[in-house]
Amino acid sequence: MAASEVLTSTEVDLVNKGGMSEMFAGLELIKYQDCHIKPDMYYWQNSSKSSQAEVDYVIAHRGMVMPVEIKASRQGSMQSLWVFMRQHNLHDAIRSSLEPFGEFVYYDPKAGDAERHVDIIPLYALSNV
């Protein structure tokens, strides 16, 4: 499936297409990095045996660590993202999916109601990162 098909598909078309969405997002993130620096891609996976948490990409953004969660549709839990942000005391993250531009604030009850800010960036607009 070509990138244009991913971007113009309905949510029903993208069922079980999470891996493809993640690959598309990764390529977009690489594409817009400095061309004079070898691109490195990072992700996070919880080392705890009792948890299967993972964050799709971890990038440097404006001098800070920024987790990036990719979703193939407009829905999906972000429990892994909250775990990562809690463990590393981060307050900002990016979610990229079929949703329009937006943002939301989450008050993490497991971290003393710490404020977590998530920017929502459509998959087609990851160049804005």
N, C-alpha and C positions, 0 to 999 in steps of 0.2 A: 504494500500500500504506500503510495507516494505521500509526501508531506502535505500536498494540497488536499488530498483525500481525507487526511486526518483532520485538517482544519475545517473542512466543509461537511464532515460527517455529522449525523445526528448522534445523540448520546446512546441510543440503542445500537448504532453501528459500532460503537467503541467499547461495548461490553468485553471484558477480558483483554483490553488493549493497553493495559497499564505499562507493560514493558516497552511497547512501541512509543507511547507518549514520553516515557522517561528517556528513551534513546533520542527522540526528536529534541527534547529539551536540552539534553547534554550536548548535542551537536550545535544547537543554537548558542549555548553558553560558551562553547569553544570558539565558535565563529566570531564572536564579538570581543574576544580577548585581544590583548596587544599582540600583534603579529610577530614581534621581535622576541617574544618570550615563549618557550615551549609550554603548551597548555598541560596542566595537570588537573585531573578530576578527582575529587574526594567525596566520600560518602561516610556515613556513620552507621555502625551496627552495635547494638547494646551487647556488651560482653557477658551480661548476666544470663545464667542458664534458665532462669525462670521467666525470661522476657524475650520476645521476638522483635523488639523495636528496631527500626532502621529509618534513617533520613536519606532521601534520594541523592541530594548533593549538598556539600558544604563548601561555600565559596568565600573569598575575601571580597568584601564590599565596603568601600569607603573606610578602609583601614580596620574593619571589624569582621569577626566571624559571622557568616550569615547562612543559616540552614535554608534549604530550598526544597519544598515538598511538591511533588508533581502528582496530579490526579488526572485520570483519563476522562472524567466527567465532571459534573458540577457538584457531586456529592462525594463524601468519603471522610472517614474519621481521621483526625490528626493526632492520635494518642502518642505515636512515636515522636512526633515533633515536640509535643509538650514535655515528654521525658527528656529529650535532648536539651531543650531550653532550660529545664529545671536543673539538670545535672551540671550544665556549664554556665548557669546564671546569665542567660541571654534574654534580651527583651524584644528583639526584632527578628522577623523571619519573613520568608516569601512563600506564597502558595501560587502555583501556576496550574491552570486547568482550562476548561472551556467557559469558565465564568467571565463576566466582563470585569474591567478594572474596578477595584474596590479596596477596602481595608476593614479590619475589625480589631477590636481589643478584647482580650480574654483575661480575666482575673483568675489566676491559678490558685485554687483552694489548697493544693498540696504544697504550695510554697508561700504560705502566709499572704495569699491574695496578691502575689506579685503580678504586675501588669505585663502582658505579652501583646505585642503589636504585630499584626500580620498584614503585609501588603499582598493583595491579590492581583496577579498579572496574567492576562490570557497567554496561552501557549504561543500564539502567533506574535506576541509582543515581547518576548524575552530579551530582545535587543535593548529594551529600556532599562534592563538591569545594568 
